[in-house]
Amino acid sequence: MRRRTSLFLVTLGGALALAGAITPSGALAQEAAPARGGAARHADSAAASPTAAPAPAAEPRAAIRIFPLPVIGYAPETKTVGGLAVIGLMRRVGGDSADRPTSVSASAMYTQLDQVTVEAGGEYWSPRNLWRLSGGAYFARFPYRFYGIGGDTPDTFEERYTPLTYGGTVDARRLVRPNLYVGGGYDVQHTEMRKVERDGLLDRGTIAGSEGGLVSAASLVTNWDTRNNIFWPSRGSLVQLGASRADGAIGSDFDFTRVTFDARRYVAVGKTRVLALQGLVSHSSGGVPFDRMAQLGGNVLRGYLQGRYRDKALTAVQAEFRTPVWRRLGAAVFGGVGQVGPRLADFDGGELKSAGGFGLRYALSKEDKLNLRFDIGVGQNSSGTYVTLGEAFE
């Protein structure tokens, strides 16, 4: 269900206060020292001997930076949040400068609305970016709000429910041609519906997923990736086509298929500014649980509560202009439109939603261009504040 906020919610003020502790110069920067055991001593003596063969070249060492961050933030879905998050970034010392950094992260959070989330994950890039491996696991008790299904649900309707959710994902992709990756993954999620409003839509049991259950889904994906940076690209594209299938044959309580097309383009404006563009299309068929439907809100149209509008099909277009301001500070303005419905063929623009806003950025890592993000978004009769790690679409 991923009824989570973004991976980390961290106040910009807290980030600035901790700048001395978490910037690369003081961020527990480490380089793995070579072992000094018997093998190392043997290599030293061999190198000193005039008749010994030269020792083989050592593998590039790893430069590791760890960023411990207090979780003190706010989002419309959670209100005030507290907890702890840890981020680790690793680059190979002496490796190819084009190699992308490996990252790991873990967080535990508790919110003003009695929500609890615990999760951990990572993304590994092999030398020369030949392989991309990622995965994670999560647990959440996350009271939330349900407004119904479709793009015309009224603002006057709202019911609350509390699910207990846990699961995980794995994904592997391999470079098969320059910039072209092909792979697949697996997603498992178990949901127990702990509380629903009496006599509400979910209490009737007629909506798929309203009584909880297990989703077990396998996926195939291919993507064209020419971005010059995975955290803050200033040029290039990311175009991804994915298909997933949840089926009883692999243990799922629900049978449904989803196809998603996600295209992103990054255009340099001068030397330091970027125009980021995204187009997203998603279509599902079968018995999709309501919490796994395509959703507007959150990172797709900031200004709406995540999941405020949901259905089997979605289209959205977003744009964001990003610029540096001073030292580690940056700023952005953004806007977008989107729509949900039962089928893509039904879209006519009559239920189109729009949102826009502005935000600030703080460079947590200038080398990797990893930012803390503070955004204020405004939709139609709706608004939201978002404090999190990374861009809304990278």
N, C-alpha and C positions, 0 to 999 in steps of 0.2 A: 504494500500500500504506500509505502514511502511517505507516510503522513508526517514528514519531517520538515523542519525549516532547512535552509541551506546548511552545508556541513558545519560551518562555524558562524556564530553570531558574536561579533566582537565590537565594542564601542570604539569609534575613532578616537575619542578622548583617551581611552585606556591604551590604545595603540601608541599614541603620541607620548604618553607618560612612560611607556615601556620602551621607547625607541632605543635608548642606550643599551637595553638588555637584549633586544631582538633583531637589531640590524646586523648585517653580516660581520661587522668588525667586532661585535660583542655577543654574537649569537651562538655561543658554544661551538664555534667553528672548529672542526676536527679534521685531521688527515690520518688515515690508518697507517701506523708505523709498521715497517716490515718486522716479521717475527725474528726473535734473537735466539731461537732454539738451536739444536744441533745442525739442522740443515743450513741455517744462516751462517753459523760459524764455519762450516765446511766450505761454503761458497766464498767466505772471506779469505780462508787460507788458500783456496785454489786460485783466487785472483792474484795473490801475492807470489805464487810460485811461477818462475819463468817458463817452466815446461808444461804447466797445466793449460788445458783448453779453456778459452774464455767462457765465462758463465753466461747462460742464456739470458736474454733481456727480460727484465721483470715486467709483470702485467701492470698497467696503469693503476695507481692507488685511487682510493675513493675519498673525495672531499665531502664531508657531511656537515650540514648545518641543521640545527634543531631550534625550533621556535616554540617555546611554551607560551600559551596565551590564556589569560583569564577570559571566560565567557561572560560578558556583561553587555547585554544587548537588548534589542527590541525588534519585533516584527508583528504585523497584524495578526498572524496566526497564533502567536504565543504570548503577546504582551512582553513583560520584562522577563529576561532569561539570565540565569547564572550557572556557572560550571567551569570546566577546564577543557582546553583543547591543546593538542600537541601536533606540530607539523614537522616533518623531516624531509629535507631535500638533499639529493646526492648527485654529484657529478664525478666523473673519472678524471683524476689528475693526469695530464698528459694525453688524454683521449682526444678524439676528434671534436672540434669546437661546435660542430653541427649536431652532435649527439644531444638528445633531449634529456632533461633531468628526470631521475626517478624520484617519486614522492610517496610518502606514507603519512597517514594521519589517523588520529583517534580523538574522540570527544565524548564527554558526558555532560548532560544538561538537564536542568530542572527549571520550569517556567512558572510564571504567576498563575497560569490556568491549570496548575497541577499536572503538567505534561512532563514526561520523562523520556529522554532518548539517550541511548548509548550506541556508538558505532565506531568501526575501524575499517580502514581500507587502504589501498595503495595502487600505484601505477608504475610498472617497470618498463623501461626502454632498454633494449639490448644495444650493444655497439653497432654503430652505423644505422641505428633505428630500424633494424631488421625485424624485430619483434616488439609488439606492444602487448603486455599482459596486465590485466587489472582485475580487481575483485574487492569484495568487502562483505561485512556482516553487520547487522543492526538489530536493535531491540527498542521498542517504543510503546509507551502507554500515553496516548495522545488524544485527549478529548478534543473534538472538532465540531464543525458546523456543516450541515448539509442543506442545500437550497433547492434540491430537486435536480432533474436531468433536463438539459436543453438550453438553448440560448435566450429564452424568454421567461425564465423563472423570475417571479416578482421579488423585489427587495423586502416586501413585508413578510415573506415566508422564510422561516429558519427553524431548524431543529438540531439539537445537539446529540452527539453520540460519543461513546468511548470505546475504541478498539484497543486490544493488546496485540501487537504485531511483532514478529521476528522473522528473519530470513537472511538471504545472502545472494550474491551474484558473482559470477566468474566470466571473464571475457578474454579471448586470445585472438590477435590479428597479426598477420604476417605480410611483409612487403613483397609483392609479387612482380611489380614493375615500378619504375621510378614514380614515387608519390602515391601509388595505388596499393591499398591494404585490403585483404580479404580475410574473414575469420568468422567466428561464431561465439556463442556464449550460452549460459544457463542461468535461470533466475528462479528462486524458490522463495515463497512467502506464505506464512501461516498467520491467519487472523482469527482472533477470538473476540466476538462482539460482547463486551462487558456491560454496556449500558446503552439503551436507546430511549427516546421519549415515548411514553405510553400513547398509543393510538396514532402515532406519527407514521409517515411513509415507510420508514425502516422497520417499525414494529409490526407492520402487516406481513412482512416476509415475502412480498411479491417482487421486490427489486433484487436482482442478482447481487450477491455479496452481502446482503443485509443481515445474514445470519453467520457471517464469517466463512471460513473454509481455507483450503490449500490451493495456491496457484503454483504450478510447476510448468515452466515454459522454456523452450529451446529457441535459439535465434541464429540467424545468419546475417552478416553485415558486410558491406563493402564501402570503402570511403576513399576519396581523392583528397589528399592533404598536402597543400603547398605552403602552409603557414610558416612564417619565420620564427615564431615563438608560440608555445602552447598556452601560456598564461596571459600574454598581452600582445597578440599579433598586430603588426603594423602593415603587413602586406600578405598577399596570398589568399587561398581559399580553403574551405573545408566543406566537401559535398559528401553526404552520407545517405545511403539507402539501406534500410534494415527491414527484416521481416521476422516475426516471432510467432510461435504456436504453443498455446497451452492445451494440453490434451490428457484425457484420462489414461491413455496408454503410458504416460510417463508420471502418473500419480496425481494429476491435477483434478480438483473437484469441479473445475470449469473448463469448457472447451471454447476457445476463441482464437482468432488470428488477427494480428496487427501488422500493418505496413506503414513505415514512416520514411519521409524524405525531408532532409534537413540540409539546406544550402546556406553557407556563410561566406561573405566576401569582405576583405579588409583593404581599404584604399588609403594610401598615405596622402595626407594633405600638408604639403610643405615637408619640413624635416622632422617634426616632432608630433604632429597631430594625425589623427586617424578617424576615418569614417567607417564604422562597422555596420554591416547589413546582414539580415537573416530572413530567410523564408522557410516556413515550416508547414508541412502537410502530413496529416496522420489519418488513417482509416482503419477501423476495426469491424469485424463481423463475428457473429456467434454470441454466446452468453457471457458478455464482458461484465465482471463485477463493477459496481458503481465506483469503487475507489481506484480502479485501474483504467477508467475511461480517460480519454484525452481531456486536458484541463487548461482553461485560461486562468491566469493569475500567477503570482509569484514571479519567476524569471520570464515567463511568457505573458507580457502585458503587465508590467509593474504598475500598481495602482489598484489592483483587484486582489482580494484574498485568494490564495492558492486554492483552486477547485471551485471558485465561486460559480463558474460556468463549466459544465462538463457534458460530454456526450461521446458517441462512438467515432465521430469525425471532427477534425479541426483543421483550420487554415489560419496562419498568422504571418504578418510581415512586421519586422522591427528594424529601426535604425538608431545608431548612437554615435554621437560625435565626442571624441575623447581628446583632451589636451592637457599638457603639463601647465602648472601654475607657478610653483615656486619650490625649489629643492625637491623634496619627496612628495609634495602635494600636487594633485591633479584634479581635473573636473570633467564632467560629462553632462550632456543633455541628450535626452532620448525620447522616442515616441514609437507608437505602433498601432496596428489594427488587427483584429482577429474575429473568428466566428466559430461556433460549435454547432453540431446538428447530427441527426441520425445517419445521414449519408452526404457525401460530398456533392452528389448530384442535386441535392436539395438547396444548396447554398445560392442565395440570390442577393446577398448584401443587406437584406432587410433587418437582420439581427446582428449586424456588425458592431463590435465593441471597439472603442478607442481608448488609449491611455498615453500619458507622457509625463515627463518630469526632468529632474536634474539631480546631480550627485557630486560628491567629493571622493577622491582617491588618495590613499597613503601607501607609498611604496614600501612594503615589508622587506622585499629583497630587490634591490636595484639591478643586480646582475641578472636574475631570472625574470624580472618584471612581474613579480607577484604582489598584487595590491590588496589592501583592505578597502572595502567599498561601502559608502554611505549614500543611499539613494532615497529620494522622496518622489513617489509616483502618484498621479491623480487620474482616476478613471471617471466614468459616468456615475455620479452619486456615490463615489467611492474614493478612498485614498489609502496610502500605506507608506510606512518607513521601513527601509531594509538596510541592515548593517551586517555584512558578511564578507567572506573571503573570495576573491576572484571576481571576474566580470560575469555579467548575466549570461552572456554567450561569448565563448572564447574561440 
